[in-house]
Amino acid sequence: MSQPKIILREGRDKSVRLHHPWIFSSAIKSVEGDPEQGSTILVSNEVGEKLGLASYSPGSQIRARMWCWNPDEKIDRDFFAARIQKAFDLRKEIHISDKTSAYRAIHGESDELSGLVVDIYNETAVVQITTAGMEYHRKEIIDLISEISGCSSIYERSDVDVRELEGLSPFKGLIRGKPIENPMIIEENGLKFEVDLENGQKTGFFLDQRANREAIKPYVHGKTVLNCFCYTGAFSAYAFAGGASSVLSMDSSAPALEQVQKNLAINGFGNCQSEIMEADVFVALRKFRDSRKSFDVIILDPPKFAPTIAQAERASRGYKDINLLAFKLLKPGGILFTFSCSGGISRELFQKIVAGAAQDAGVNARILAQLSQGPDHPISLNFPEGMYLKGLVCKI
């Protein structure tokens, strides 16, 4: 019996040849055979040239995701073992565990494992499976993560909306090993943070901001700091570690703000000049502007405004608004740390938005540094969508 395959439309094989892993439904001319959801299919062009192997997802706009570009490869346990081992070896090579007990071990497409994220928190591996292809190979993937990571527990956080686009149900829970310690204390660059693996954002903590949190320390000594969208206060703790005179931590989530106080306390900052504010950041910044309140350093780390390019226009207005307000609230010579984690907003567009906000605020600003995600969140040159976190350090 011949292997099921998809045939691409004329001229739609360029991205596959350039080793981009995604094949959209609009690029497919026909499907031969009756492939199961998540099963492996052959990818070919109109003239019959074999381009590689992919997982098949009939209900998703991303209809296929490339496993490899060798049509003779076997997508089996050995295939996944090599890919997973390679990802863990990279983290050893960059000595990430020297700085932290929590890091990303597998970063989806950037580690050639589309739809798989694995984060290590002490002795627990937190797994997130988001594609039909990874779900199809779930058992061998979990077995290999257990073997290669050496973790005593594996907890799954596949409770994300993107699974529904793949026709998959959300799932969250312990899938291997002993019950996890929750909340859990992790260490990062000499600081400690309490992490909720079961209910926290992402897989429990924003691991991708580790280097950027460390980067604020030289700018905050003796300064007043406003940390917007602070979540559980990691940037606030780093600000005090850098010698900030005061920090105002603002978020709309009361449970997150309770965690801010705990994280400051376990790092010895409980008696520092810290203010916690539950508020809609957009509303609060306007009130600060109207009351002429000002700060030396402002951190803007908002949630994802634009997951896709289709939402970029609306999201751009949101980014423009908060950055404009932040520039107005900065004292002369003040510093703005501003971020976007939206995949639909490119680095170039984000810089343009921030530049427009500074102009409208009537300030002259310079970029002192451009920031991105940490090295445990690598970016494949064949998959530019992997560069989702963009940051600027601006001085007025």
DRENKETI-513887 format. One record per residue (C-alpha): residue number from 0; residue in one letter; z negated, x negated, y negated. Coordinates in steps of 0.25 Angstrom, whole numbers, plus 2048, in hexadecimal, padded with zeros to 3 digits. Example, Ala and Ser with C-alpha at 12.3 -4.5 7.8 and 13.67 -1.06 7.14 Angstrom:
DRENKETI-513887
k=0; r=A; Z=7E1; X=7CF; Y=812
k=1; r=S; Z=7E3; X=7C9; Y=804
//
This chain:
DRENKETI-513887
k=0; r=M; Z=800; X=800; Y=800
k=1; r=S; Z=804; X=7FA; Y=7F2
k=2; r=Q; Z=7FA; X=7F7; Y=7E8
k=3; r=P; Z=7F9; X=802; Y=7DD
k=4; r=K; Z=7FF; X=7FD; Y=7D0
k=5; r=I; Z=802; X=800; Y=7C1
k=6; r=I; Z=80F; X=7FD; Y=7BA
k=7; r=L; Z=80E; X=7FA; Y=7AC
k=8; r=R; Z=818; X=800; Y=7A2
k=9; r=E; Z=823; X=7F6; Y=79C
k=10; r=G; Z=81D; X=7ED; Y=792
k=11; r=R; Z=80F; X=7F0; Y=795
k=12; r=D; Z=80C; X=7E4; Y=79E
k=13; r=K; Z=80A; X=7DA; Y=792
k=14; r=S; Z=7FB; X=7DC; Y=791
k=15; r=V; Z=7F9; X=7DB; Y=7A0
k=16; r=R; Z=801; X=7CE; Y=7A0
k=17; r=L; Z=7F8; X=7C9; Y=795
k=18; r=H; Z=7EC; X=7CC; Y=79E
k=19; r=H; Z=7E6; X=7D7; Y=797
k=20; r=P; Z=7DE; X=7DF; Y=7A1
k=21; r=W; Z=7E1; X=7ED; Y=79C
k=22; r=I; Z=7ED; X=7F6; Y=7A0
k=23; r=F; Z=7ED; X=803; Y=798
k=24; r=S; Z=7F3; X=810; Y=79E
k=25; r=S; Z=7FE; X=810; Y=794
k=26; r=A; Z=803; X=803; Y=79A
k=27; r=I; Z=805; X=809; Y=7A8
k=28; r=K; Z=812; X=80E; Y=7AC
k=29; r=S; Z=80E; X=813; Y=7BA
k=30; r=V; Z=804; X=811; Y=7C5
k=31; r=E; Z=808; X=80F; Y=7D4
k=32; r=G; Z=7FF; X=813; Y=7DF
k=33; r=D; Z=7F2; X=81A; Y=7DE
k=34; r=P; Z=7E8; X=810; Y=7D9
k=35; r=E; Z=7D9; X=814; Y=7D9
k=36; r=Q; Z=7D1; X=813; Y=7CC
k=37; r=G; Z=7CC; X=805; Y=7CB
k=38; r=S; Z=7D5; X=7FF; Y=7D6
k=39; r=T; Z=7DE; X=7F3; Y=7D4
k=40; r=I; Z=7ED; X=7F6; Y=7D0
k=41; r=L; Z=7F9; X=7EC; Y=7CF
k=42; r=V; Z=7FE; X=7EC; Y=7C1
k=43; r=S; Z=80D; X=7EA; Y=7BF
k=44; r=N; Z=818; X=7EB; Y=7B4
k=45; r=E; Z=824; X=7F4; Y=7B4
k=46; r=V; Z=82D; X=7E9; Y=7BB
k=47; r=G; Z=822; X=7E8; Y=7C7
k=48; r=E; Z=81C; X=7DB; Y=7C2
k=49; r=K; Z=80D; X=7DA; Y=7C7
k=50; r=L; Z=804; X=7D7; Y=7BC
k=51; r=G; Z=7F6; X=7D7; Y=7C3
k=52; r=L; Z=7EB; X=7E0; Y=7C8
k=53; r=A; Z=7E3; X=7EB; Y=7C1
k=54; r=S; Z=7D8; X=7F5; Y=7C3
k=55; r=Y; Z=7DD; X=804; Y=7C1
k=56; r=S; Z=7D6; X=80E; Y=7B9
k=57; r=P; Z=7DF; X=81B; Y=7B9
k=58; r=G; Z=7D6; X=823; Y=7AF
k=59; r=S; Z=7D5; X=818; Y=7A4
k=60; r=Q; Z=7DE; X=814; Y=798
k=61; r=I; Z=7DC; X=806; Y=79D
k=62; r=R; Z=7E3; X=80A; Y=7AA
k=63; r=A; Z=7E2; X=7FC; Y=7B1
k=64; r=R; Z=7DA; X=7EF; Y=7AF
k=65; r=M; Z=7E0; X=7E2; Y=7B4
k=66; r=W; Z=7D8; X=7DB; Y=7BE
k=67; r=C; Z=7E1; X=7CF; Y=7BF
k=68; r=W; Z=7F0; X=7CB; Y=7BC
k=69; r=N; Z=7F2; X=7C6; Y=7CA
k=70; r=P; Z=7F8; X=7D1; Y=7D2
k=71; r=D; Z=7F4; X=7CA; Y=7DF
k=72; r=E; Z=7E6; X=7C9; Y=7DC
k=73; r=K; Z=7DC; X=7D1; Y=7E4
k=74; r=I; Z=7D2; X=7D9; Y=7DD
k=75; r=D; Z=7C6; X=7D8; Y=7E6
k=76; r=R; Z=7B8; X=7D2; Y=7E7
k=77; r=D; Z=7BD; X=7C4; Y=7E5
k=78; r=F; Z=7C5; X=7C7; Y=7D9
k=79; r=F; Z=7B8; X=7CE; Y=7D2
k=80; r=A; Z=7AF; X=7C3; Y=7D7
k=81; r=A; Z=7B8; X=7B8; Y=7D0
k=82; r=R; Z=7B8; X=7C0; Y=7C3
k=83; r=I; Z=7AA; X=7C3; Y=7C2
k=84; r=Q; Z=7A6; X=7B5; Y=7C6
k=85; r=K; Z=7AF; X=7AF; Y=7BB
k=86; r=A; Z=7A8; X=7B8; Y=7B0
k=87; r=F; Z=79A; X=7B4; Y=7B4
k=88; r=D; Z=79F; X=7A5; Y=7B5
k=89; r=L; Z=7A3; X=7A7; Y=7A6
k=90; r=R; Z=796; X=7AB; Y=7A2
k=91; r=K; Z=790; X=79F; Y=7A9
k=92; r=E; Z=79A; X=796; Y=7A2
k=93; r=I; Z=796; X=79B; Y=794
k=94; r=H; Z=787; X=79A; Y=797
k=95; r=I; Z=784; X=7A8; Y=792
k=96; r=S; Z=777; X=7A9; Y=79A
k=97; r=D; Z=772; X=79D; Y=792
k=98; r=K; Z=771; X=7A7; Y=786
k=99; r=T; Z=76E; X=7B4; Y=78C
k=100; r=S; Z=769; X=7BC; Y=799
k=101; r=A; Z=773; X=7C7; Y=796
k=102; r=Y; Z=782; X=7C5; Y=795
k=103; r=R; Z=790; X=7CA; Y=799
k=104; r=A; Z=794; X=7C5; Y=7A6
k=105; r=I; Z=7A1; X=7CD; Y=7A8
k=106; r=H; Z=7A9; X=7D2; Y=79C
k=107; r=G; Z=7B4; X=7DB; Y=7A1
k=108; r=E; Z=7C2; X=7D7; Y=79E
k=109; r=S; Z=7BE; X=7CA; Y=798
k=110; r=D; Z=7B9; X=7C6; Y=7A6
k=111; r=E; Z=7C5; X=7CC; Y=7AD
k=112; r=L; Z=7BD; X=7D7; Y=7B2
k=113; r=S; Z=7C1; X=7E4; Y=7AA
k=114; r=G; Z=7B7; X=7EF; Y=7AA
k=115; r=L; Z=7AB; X=7E6; Y=7AE
k=116; r=V; Z=79F; X=7E1; Y=7A6
k=117; r=V; Z=793; X=7DA; Y=7AB
k=118; r=D; Z=787; X=7D6; Y=7A2
k=119; r=I; Z=77C; X=7CE; Y=7A7
k=120; r=Y; Z=76E; X=7D1; Y=7A3
k=121; r=N; Z=764; X=7C7; Y=7A9
k=122; r=E; Z=765; X=7CA; Y=7B8
k=123; r=T; Z=76D; X=7D7; Y=7B6
k=124; r=A; Z=77C; X=7D9; Y=7B6
k=125; r=V; Z=780; X=7E5; Y=7AE
k=126; r=V; Z=78E; X=7EA; Y=7B3
k=127; r=Q; Z=798; X=7F3; Y=7AB
k=128; r=I; Z=7A4; X=7F8; Y=7B3
k=129; r=T; Z=7AE; X=800; Y=7AA
k=130; r=T; Z=7BB; X=800; Y=7B1
k=131; r=A; Z=7C1; X=807; Y=7BE
k=132; r=G; Z=7C5; X=7F9; Y=7C3
k=133; r=M; Z=7B7; X=7F4; Y=7C3
k=134; r=E; Z=7B1; X=800; Y=7C8
k=135; r=Y; Z=7BA; X=800; Y=7D4
k=136; r=H; Z=7B5; X=7F2; Y=7D7
k=137; r=R; Z=7A7; X=7F5; Y=7D3
k=138; r=K; Z=79F; X=7F1; Y=7E0
k=139; r=E; Z=7A6; X=7E3; Y=7E1
k=140; r=I; Z=7A4; X=7E1; Y=7D2
k=141; r=I; Z=795; X=7E4; Y=7D3
k=142; r=D; Z=793; X=7DC; Y=7E0
k=143; r=L; Z=79A; X=7D0; Y=7D9
k=144; r=I; Z=792; X=7D1; Y=7CC
k=145; r=S; Z=785; X=7D1; Y=7D4
k=146; r=E; Z=789; X=7C5; Y=7DC
k=147; r=I; Z=78F; X=7BD; Y=7D0
k=148; r=S; Z=784; X=7C0; Y=7C5
k=149; r=G; Z=778; X=7BF; Y=7CE
k=150; r=C; Z=771; X=7CA; Y=7C7
k=151; r=S; Z=766; X=7D2; Y=7CD
k=152; r=S; Z=76B; X=7DF; Y=7C8
k=153; r=I; Z=778; X=7E6; Y=7C4
k=154; r=Y; Z=778; X=7F1; Y=7BB
k=155; r=E; Z=784; X=7F9; Y=7B7
k=156; r=R; Z=787; X=7FF; Y=7A9
k=157; r=S; Z=794; X=806; Y=7AB
k=158; r=D; Z=790; X=811; Y=7A2
k=159; r=V; Z=79B; X=80F; Y=798
k=160; r=D; Z=7A5; X=819; Y=793
k=161; r=V; Z=7B1; X=810; Y=797
k=162; r=R; Z=7AE; X=813; Y=7A5
k=163; r=E; Z=7B2; X=822; Y=7A3
k=164; r=L; Z=7C0; X=81D; Y=79E
k=165; r=E; Z=7C1; X=817; Y=7AC
k=166; r=G; Z=7BD; X=823; Y=7B3
k=167; r=L; Z=7B0; X=81D; Y=7B7
k=168; r=S; Z=7A2; X=823; Y=7B6
k=169; r=P; Z=797; X=81C; Y=7AE
k=170; r=F; Z=78D; X=815; Y=7B6
k=171; r=K; Z=780; X=80E; Y=7B3
k=172; r=G; Z=775; X=808; Y=7BC
k=173; r=L; Z=770; X=7FD; Y=7C5
k=174; r=I; Z=77B; X=7FA; Y=7D0
k=175; r=R; Z=775; X=7ED; Y=7D6
k=176; r=G; Z=768; X=7E6; Y=7D7
k=177; r=K; Z=75A; X=7E8; Y=7D2
k=178; r=P; Z=756; X=7F2; Y=7C7
k=179; r=I; Z=759; X=7EC; Y=7BA
k=180; r=E; Z=74F; X=7E9; Y=7AF
k=181; r=N; Z=752; X=7F3; Y=7A4
k=182; r=P; Z=750; X=7F0; Y=798
k=183; r=M; Z=752; X=7E1; Y=79B
k=184; r=I; Z=74F; X=7D5; Y=792
k=185; r=I; Z=75B; X=7CC; Y=790
k=186; r=E; Z=75B; X=7BE; Y=788
k=187; r=E; Z=766; X=7BA; Y=77E
k=188; r=N; Z=766; X=7AE; Y=776
k=189; r=G; Z=757; X=7AD; Y=776
k=190; r=L; Z=754; X=7BB; Y=773
k=191; r=K; Z=750; X=7C7; Y=77C
k=192; r=F; Z=756; X=7D5; Y=77D
k=193; r=E; Z=752; X=7E1; Y=785
k=194; r=V; Z=75E; X=7E7; Y=78B
k=195; r=D; Z=760; X=7F5; Y=791
k=196; r=L; Z=76A; X=7F3; Y=79C
k=197; r=E; Z=76A; X=802; Y=7A0
k=198; r=N; Z=76D; X=808; Y=793
k=199; r=G; Z=770; X=7FE; Y=789
k=200; r=Q; Z=77D; X=7FC; Y=782
k=201; r=K; Z=789; X=7F5; Y=78A
k=202; r=T; Z=781; X=7EF; Y=796
k=203; r=G; Z=774; X=7EF; Y=78E
k=204; r=F; Z=776; X=7E5; Y=783
k=205; r=F; Z=781; X=7E0; Y=77A
k=206; r=L; Z=783; X=7D2; Y=781
k=207; r=D; Z=790; X=7D0; Y=779
k=208; r=Q; Z=789; X=7CE; Y=76C
k=209; r=R; Z=780; X=7C2; Y=771
k=210; r=A; Z=787; X=7B7; Y=769
k=211; r=N; Z=788; X=7C0; Y=75D
k=212; r=R; Z=779; X=7C3; Y=75D
k=213; r=E; Z=776; X=7B4; Y=75D
k=214; r=A; Z=780; X=7B2; Y=752
k=215; r=I; Z=778; X=7BA; Y=748
k=216; r=K; Z=76C; X=7B1; Y=748
k=217; r=P; Z=771; X=7A6; Y=73E
k=218; r=Y; Z=774; X=7B1; Y=733
k=219; r=V; Z=767; X=7B9; Y=733
k=220; r=H; Z=75C; X=7AF; Y=730
k=221; r=G; Z=753; X=7B6; Y=725
k=222; r=K; Z=75D; X=7C1; Y=724
k=223; r=T; Z=75C; X=7D0; Y=724
k=224; r=V; Z=764; X=7D6; Y=730
k=225; r=L; Z=76A; X=7E4; Y=733
k=226; r=N; Z=76E; X=7E6; Y=741
k=227; r=C; Z=777; X=7F2; Y=742
k=228; r=F; Z=77A; X=7F9; Y=750
k=229; r=C; Z=76F; X=7F0; Y=755
k=230; r=Y; Z=76D; X=7F6; Y=763
k=231; r=T; Z=761; X=7EF; Y=769
k=232; r=G; Z=760; X=7E5; Y=75E
k=233; r=A; Z=766; X=7D8; Y=764
k=234; r=F; Z=76C; X=7D4; Y=757
k=235; r=S; Z=75F; X=7D7; Y=750
k=236; r=A; Z=757; X=7CE; Y=759
k=237; r=Y; Z=761; X=7C3; Y=757
k=238; r=A; Z=75F; X=7C5; Y=748
k=239; r=F; Z=750; X=7C3; Y=749
k=240; r=A; Z=753; X=7B7; Y=752
k=241; r=G; Z=75B; X=7B1; Y=746
k=242; r=G; Z=750; X=7B3; Y=73C
k=243; r=A; Z=754; X=7C0; Y=735
k=244; r=S; Z=74A; X=7C5; Y=72C
k=245; r=S; Z=74C; X=7D4; Y=72F
k=246; r=V; Z=755; X=7DC; Y=738
k=247; r=L; Z=759; X=7EB; Y=738
k=248; r=S; Z=75E; X=7EF; Y=745
k=249; r=M; Z=766; X=7FC; Y=744
k=250; r=D; Z=76B; X=805; Y=74F
k=251; r=S; Z=76D; X=814; Y=752
k=252; r=S; Z=766; X=813; Y=760
k=253; r=A; Z=757; X=815; Y=760
k=254; r=P; Z=756; X=80F; Y=76E
k=255; r=A; Z=75E; X=802; Y=76A
k=256; r=L; Z=755; X=800; Y=75E
k=257; r=E; Z=748; X=801; Y=767
k=258; r=Q; Z=74F; X=7F6; Y=76F
k=259; r=V; Z=751; X=7EE; Y=762
k=260; r=Q; Z=742; X=7EE; Y=760
k=261; r=K; Z=73F; X=7E9; Y=76E
k=262; r=N; Z=74A; X=7DE; Y=76D
k=263; r=L; Z=744; X=7D9; Y=760
k=264; r=A; Z=736; X=7D9; Y=766
k=265; r=I; Z=739; X=7D1; Y=773
k=266; r=N; Z=73F; X=7C6; Y=76A
k=267; r=G; Z=733; X=7C5; Y=761
k=268; r=F; Z=73A; X=7CC; Y=755
k=269; r=G; Z=731; X=7D9; Y=756
k=270; r=N; Z=729; X=7D5; Y=749
k=271; r=C; Z=736; X=7D1; Y=741
k=272; r=Q; Z=73B; X=7D9; Y=736
k=273; r=S; Z=743; X=7E3; Y=73E
k=274; r=E; Z=747; X=7F1; Y=73B
k=275; r=I; Z=74D; X=7FB; Y=745
k=276; r=M; Z=756; X=806; Y=740
k=277; r=E; Z=75C; X=812; Y=748
k=278; r=A; Z=768; X=816; Y=740
k=279; r=D; Z=777; X=819; Y=740
k=280; r=V; Z=77C; X=80B; Y=73B
k=281; r=F; Z=787; X=811; Y=732
k=282; r=V; Z=77D; X=81A; Y=72B
k=283; r=A; Z=772; X=810; Y=729
k=284; r=L; Z=77C; X=805; Y=723
k=285; r=R; Z=780; X=810; Y=719
k=286; r=K; Z=772; X=813; Y=715
k=287; r=F; Z=76F; X=804; Y=714
k=288; r=R; Z=77B; X=802; Y=70B
k=289; r=D; Z=776; X=80E; Y=702
k=290; r=S; Z=768; X=808; Y=701
k=291; r=R; Z=76E; X=7FA; Y=6FE
k=292; r=K; Z=767; X=7F4; Y=70A
k=293; r=S; Z=76C; X=7E6; Y=70E
k=294; r=F; Z=76B; X=7DC; Y=719
k=295; r=D; Z=76E; X=7CD; Y=71B
k=296; r=V; Z=775; X=7CF; Y=729
k=297; r=I; Z=77B; X=7DB; Y=72F
k=298; r=I; Z=77F; X=7DD; Y=73E
k=299; r=L; Z=789; X=7E7; Y=742
k=300; r=D; Z=78B; X=7E9; Y=751
k=301; r=P; Z=78F; X=7F7; Y=753
k=302; r=P; Z=793; X=7FE; Y=760
k=303; r=K; Z=7A2; X=7FF; Y=764
k=304; r=F; Z=7A9; X=807; Y=759
k=305; r=A; Z=7B7; X=806; Y=760
k=306; r=P; Z=7B8; X=804; Y=76F
k=307; r=T; Z=7C7; X=805; Y=76E
k=308; r=I; Z=7D2; X=802; Y=764
k=309; r=A; Z=7D4; X=811; Y=762
k=310; r=Q; Z=7C6; X=812; Y=75B
k=311; r=A; Z=7C8; X=806; Y=752
k=312; r=E; Z=7CC; X=80E; Y=746
k=313; r=R; Z=7BF; X=816; Y=746
k=314; r=A; Z=7B7; X=80A; Y=74A
k=315; r=S; Z=7BC; X=802; Y=73F
k=316; r=R; Z=7B6; X=80C; Y=735
k=317; r=G; Z=7A9; X=80A; Y=73B
k=318; r=Y; Z=7A9; X=7FB; Y=73B
k=319; r=K; Z=7AE; X=7FB; Y=72D
k=320; r=D; Z=7A2; X=804; Y=729
k=321; r=I; Z=797; X=7FD; Y=72F
k=322; r=N; Z=79C; X=7EF; Y=72A
k=323; r=L; Z=79E; X=7F4; Y=71C
k=324; r=L; Z=790; X=7F9; Y=71C
k=325; r=A; Z=78B; X=7EC; Y=721
k=326; r=F; Z=792; X=7E4; Y=717
k=327; r=K; Z=78C; X=7ED; Y=70C
k=328; r=L; Z=77E; X=7EB; Y=712
k=329; r=L; Z=77F; X=7DB; Y=713
k=330; r=K; Z=778; X=7D3; Y=708
k=331; r=P; Z=780; X=7C8; Y=701
k=332; r=G; Z=783; X=7BD; Y=70B
k=333; r=G; Z=780; X=7C7; Y=717
k=334; r=I; Z=785; X=7C6; Y=725
k=335; r=L; Z=78C; X=7D1; Y=72D
k=336; r=F; Z=78D; X=7D0; Y=73C
k=337; r=T; Z=797; X=7DB; Y=740
k=338; r=F; Z=79C; X=7DE; Y=74E
k=339; r=S; Z=7A6; X=7E7; Y=755
k=340; r=C; Z=7A6; X=7E9; Y=764
k=341; r=S; Z=7B1; X=7F3; Y=763
k=342; r=G; Z=7BD; X=7F0; Y=76C
k=343; r=G; Z=7C6; X=7F8; Y=763
k=344; r=I; Z=7C3; X=7EF; Y=757
k=345; r=S; Z=7CA; X=7E1; Y=757
k=346; r=R; Z=7C3; X=7D5; Y=751
k=347; r=E; Z=7CE; X=7D5; Y=746
k=348; r=L; Z=7CC; X=7E4; Y=743
k=349; r=F; Z=7BC; X=7E2; Y=743
k=350; r=Q; Z=7BD; X=7D7; Y=739
k=351; r=K; Z=7C7; X=7DF; Y=730
k=352; r=I; Z=7BD; X=7EB; Y=730
k=353; r=V; Z=7B1; X=7E2; Y=72C
k=354; r=A; Z=7BA; X=7DB; Y=721
k=355; r=G; Z=7BD; X=7E9; Y=71C
k=356; r=A; Z=7AE; X=7ED; Y=71C
k=357; r=A; Z=7AB; X=7E1; Y=714
k=358; r=Q; Z=7B5; X=7E3; Y=70A
k=359; r=D; Z=7B1; X=7F2; Y=708
k=360; r=A; Z=7A3; X=7EE; Y=707
k=361; r=G; Z=7A7; X=7E5; Y=6FC
k=362; r=V; Z=7A2; X=7D8; Y=702
k=363; r=N; Z=7A9; X=7CA; Y=705
k=364; r=A; Z=7A6; X=7C6; Y=714
k=365; r=R; Z=7A9; X=7BA; Y=71C
k=366; r=I; Z=7A9; X=7BA; Y=72C
k=367; r=L; Z=7A0; X=7AF; Y=730
k=368; r=A; Z=7A2; X=7B1; Y=73F
k=369; r=Q; Z=7AA; X=7BA; Y=749
k=370; r=L; Z=7A2; X=7BE; Y=755
k=371; r=S; Z=7A6; X=7C4; Y=763
k=372; r=Q; Z=7A0; X=7C7; Y=770
k=373; r=G; Z=798; X=7BC; Y=778
k=374; r=P; Z=79F; X=7B3; Y=782
k=375; r=D; Z=79A; X=7BB; Y=78E
k=376; r=H; Z=7A3; X=7C6; Y=789
k=377; r=P; Z=7B0; X=7BD; Y=789
k=378; r=I; Z=7BD; X=7C2; Y=784
k=379; r=S; Z=7CA; X=7C1; Y=78C
k=380; r=L; Z=7D6; X=7BD; Y=783
k=381; r=N; Z=7DE; X=7C6; Y=78C
k=382; r=F; Z=7D5; X=7D2; Y=788
k=383; r=P; Z=7D2; X=7D2; Y=779
k=384; r=E; Z=7CB; X=7DF; Y=77B
k=385; r=G; Z=7BF; X=7D7; Y=780
k=386; r=M; Z=7BC; X=7D2; Y=772
k=387; r=Y; Z=7B5; X=7DE; Y=76E
k=388; r=L; Z=7A9; X=7D8; Y=766
k=389; r=K; Z=7AC; X=7D4; Y=758
k=390; r=G; Z=7A3; X=7CF; Y=74E
k=391; r=L; Z=7A3; X=7C9; Y=740
k=392; r=V; Z=798; X=7C1; Y=738
k=393; r=C; Z=79B; X=7C4; Y=72A
k=394; r=K; Z=794; X=7BF; Y=71D
k=395; r=I; Z=795; X=7C5; Y=710
//
